[in-house]
Amino acid sequence: GTHHAREHLSTEVPLRLATMLGFYIFCHIIMPEPFLGLFLSLAFWSFLSAWRQPEKRRNWFIWAWVFMGLGCMTKGLHGAAYPLLVAEMMCLVDRSTRPFWRQLVSPWGIVLFVLICAPWYFYCEYRFPGFLKDHFFNEQLGHMVNKRFPPDSNQVPIFSFLVQHLVLFLPWTLFLPTAWLAWRRSIRHESPQNLFPWKVIGLWVLITFITILPSARQDYYTM
């Protein structure tokens, strides 16, 4: 039953994403955010696969670093910051998972991450001295706290931003109440081992939500 359920979810979840109004609109615009969302999702998919397949854990963690590197090259440091922050928070909220997360410190994975990211950063700093300082502090940190100079956009008001989630996730927003009730019923029968994915994904959503609120909020951040 579990095997069939996973097969069902593997086709159902991408179909839902593809038919959401916001994903349809934003993925028809040339922007890096859909690719960032893809590589973040693949990094977390690697985490969950490492949990479910202990015998292949080392390889899955290497893949996680590869996807984090591609995420960083797509948009910035949050391509790695979100997965690593979730891993750190999991160690704090669920100490039993600490031996698992220690294996994320994969020498080969870190080497591949550096090989993916470092050449471009070093080349840009070589060609444009001062690039790294401006990129990390003004562009990255500045957008995170909405202090980039000069400002290149206005924040979407917080209320509008929250309401947009209900609109841009249509038509599946209509199923939220019944989906929540069904999830609550099913979660009661899950073993602690099977709660791991829910904790990881829940922390991912929570951390993303909290860090977006003070940032230079844009409507496409709903992705």
N, C-alpha and C positions, 0 to 999 in steps of 0.2 A: 504494500500500500504506500509506503514512504517513497519507494522508487517511482511509482506512477505519479505521485503527488509532485515530486521534483520535476519530472518530465513535463507535467502539466504547467507548472509555474514557469519553466524555462521558455515556453512559448507564449504564455499568457501575459507575463510582465512586459516584454518588449512590445507586444501588440497594444497593451494599454498605453504605454508611453508614446508609441507612434500615433495613436489616435487622440491624444490630448491636444486641445486647442493651442496651448502655449508652445508645446514642442513643435507642432506643425508650423506655427508662424515663425518662431525664432530659428528653426533649422532651415528655413528658406532665405535667411539673411546671412551674408558672409560675416561671421564673427567667430572668435576662438572659443567662446563659452561652451558650445555643444561638444567640442573636442575635449575641453577640460572635464566636463561632466562624464564623458566616455572614459577617460583615463582614470579618473577618480573611482568610477564604478568598477573598472577592471582591477584596480588596486584592492578595493574592498572585497571583490569577488575572489581575489587571490588569498586574502586573509581567511575567508570562510572556507575556501577549498583546502587550505592548509590545516584548518581545524578538523575538517571531515575526512581528510586523507593523511593521517600522520606519517605513513610510509613515504609520502611524496612532499612532506612539509618543506624540506630544504629547497626543492625546486620552486614550490609555490611562493616562498618568500623572495627568491631571486626575481621571479616574475613581478612580484609586488614592487620591488625597487625599480625595475624597468618601467613599469607603468607610472610610478611616481616621477621618474625622470622625464618621461614624455609629457606628463601633466605640467611639470615645471617649465618645460620648453614651450608648452602651448600658451600658458597664461602667466605663470609666475610661481613663487615659492609655495603658494597654497596648494599646488599640485602634490606636494609632499607633506606640507604642514598638517592638512586635515587628517590623512591616514595616520601619521605619526602621533598626532595629538590624541586621536581616538585610542590608539594602542596604549599610550601613557595613561589615559583616563581609565581604561579597562584594568590596568594594573592596580589602580587605586581603588576602584569600586568592586573588583572581584580578584582578590589576591590569589585565588586558586589558579588563575590563568597566567600568572607571572612566568612559570617555566615555559609556557607556550610562546609568550611574547619575547622572551630572551633570545629565542632562535631567529627572531626578525633581524637581529644584528648579524647579518650575513656578509662576510667579507666579499664574496663574489658579487652579491647584490649591490653592495655599496660601491664597489669598483665600477660596475656597469652604470650605476646612477651617475657617478662622477664623469665617466667617459661620455655619457649622453649630454650632460649639462655643461661641464667645464669648458670645452673648446669654444663654444659660442660666446660664453661670458668673457673669457680671456681675450678672444679676438676683438670683441666690441670694446673692451677696455683699452686694448692696444690701439685700435683705430680712433677711438673717441675717449681720450683720457677724462676721467670723472664719471664715466657711464655707470659704473657699478654703484657709486655713492648715490647718484640720482635715481637709478633704477630701484635699488633696495629700500632707500629711505623715503624719497619723495614719491616715486610711482607706486611701490608696493605698500609700504607702511602708510604713506599719505592717503591712498585710497581706502585703506583699512579703517582709518579714523576720520575720513572725510576732511583731510587737511592738505590735500595735494595743492602745490603752487606752480603755475597759476591754476585755479579751478577750471576743469574742462567740462563739468556737468553739474546740474542741480540734483539734490536728493529727491527721490520720489517720497512723498509724505508717508509716514509709517502706516497710517490707517489705509491709505490707498494701496500700499504695498501688500498688506495682509489680505485685503479684499481681492486683490488681483489673483492670489493663489486659488481662490474659489472659482474665479472666472476662467483663468488660463488652464486649469486642470479639468475643465469640462470636456466630455460629458461625465467623466468618472467621479467628479465632485458629488454628483447626485447620489452616489452609492456609499458615501462616507459613513452615514449613520449605521446602515446595516453591516458594512464592512467592519466597523469598530466593534459592534456587538458580536459578530462572528469571531473576530480575533480574540476578544475577551473570553469567549467560551472555549476556544481551542487552546489558549495559552495555559489554562488551568490543568490540562492533562499532559503538558510537556514536562520532560525530565530536565534537571538542571543542565545537563549536557546539551540538550537541544535549545536551551534558552540563550546560549552564546551568540548565535546570529542576531537574535532580537536585540540583545544588549549592544552589540557592535553597531548595528544599523540605527538603533535609537540614539546612541551617543553621536553618531555621524550627523543625524538630522538636528539634534539639539545644539551641538557645537557650531554647525553651519548657521543655524538660525540666530544664535546669540551673537556670533561675530559679524553677521551681515547687518544687524540693526544699527550699529554706529557707523557703518561704512558709507561709501558714496553710493547709496542704494539706487539701483536702476531696475526697471520692470523685468528685464531679462535675467536678473539674479534669482528669480523664482525657479530657474532650472536647477 
